[in-house]
Amino acid sequence: MDILTYLQEAGALYGPSGHERETADWLAVRFRPLCDEVVVDPLMNVLATRKPTAPTAKGGRAPKILLCAHMDEIALIVTEILRDGSLRMGNIGGVDPRILPAATVTVHCRPAGGEPATLTGVVGAKAPHLLTEEERKQNYKREDLFIDLGLPAEKVKALVNVGDPVTLVGPAVGLLGGRAAGKTMDDRACIGVMLEAAQRLAAMRHAAEITFACTTQEEVGCRGAKVAAHTVNPDLAIILDVSHAPIPASRPDTTVPLDAPAATYGPYIQHQLFSRLRDTAAKHGVTLNMEHAERSTGTDTDAVQIAREGVPCVLIDLPLKYMHTTVELLDTNALRECGRLVAHFAAEIDEGWDDALWS
């Protein structure tokens, strides 16, 4: 897979939480040649399943593996149209207002009786020259910011409605050293990991039934993952999400190196599966770093783990700099290695895999 091309195309898709249809349709097309069945459920989760290509060790039931990575992106939402036509905004997911001044955005509007349209705007704020000394000491708050579409107020009111989603503009760009940066790397980069794994599994034999779930509404509560886990009813799950890579201001115990995948350990992670994941990485020469989550993980893991009767989970992390911005930065080789690890881990799950869970 050409990773940079994938990231550029995936990052350009429209898919705030609750508005994932365009992204879901595009991903369904990408998974269809690699899987036996692809469905899009009512919550817009894409569920792509590979049937077993090898018999189980004792001729019994094939284990069912669920892989999850979310497709939705953080975004904004129009909350008020001001008298001059400027727009006030709220959050869809976790957008830090400190990244917004001078940002370019796209307003996705549906005028009454008209066709859906997109309008380009910029996020403005009071210029530094006009701030008081006390105001200069403070970070911008959302109420200090507004979207300017460059249109007269009456035109804005004819085109835009309160509740229209607003996406950030941040096309993916290739950097030196195999790095790439752009918006929605969280978590469409990890869907890229699943595509990489699916391509590798197409050339491997596996006894398990493997379902790749591109989930929705993770940024507002892991809602798609709850539905996907209930639908698939897996025996175990591999969750993929991004984690924090070091920057000059970060504490060492809060980050993992950018150039290799990591695995999370903690109370929400099944410790025997975690050990098996580490063994798989060592066996296949994949560098695997470790990080901890003392309570919940803040990922789809938290929802999948308690689906139905409970699902043993592992969480694999793709390190990322500048999370929840328009310049989220990753190492494309780490993405590829993450896909290689996932493929080997899934391919080696066979009947009796769960014997160790009770030891």
Order of alpha helices (4+ residues) and beta strands (2+ residues): alpha-alpha-beta-beta-beta-beta-beta-beta-beta-alpha-beta-alpha-beta-beta-beta-alpha-beta-alpha-beta-beta-alpha-beta-alpha-beta-beta-alpha
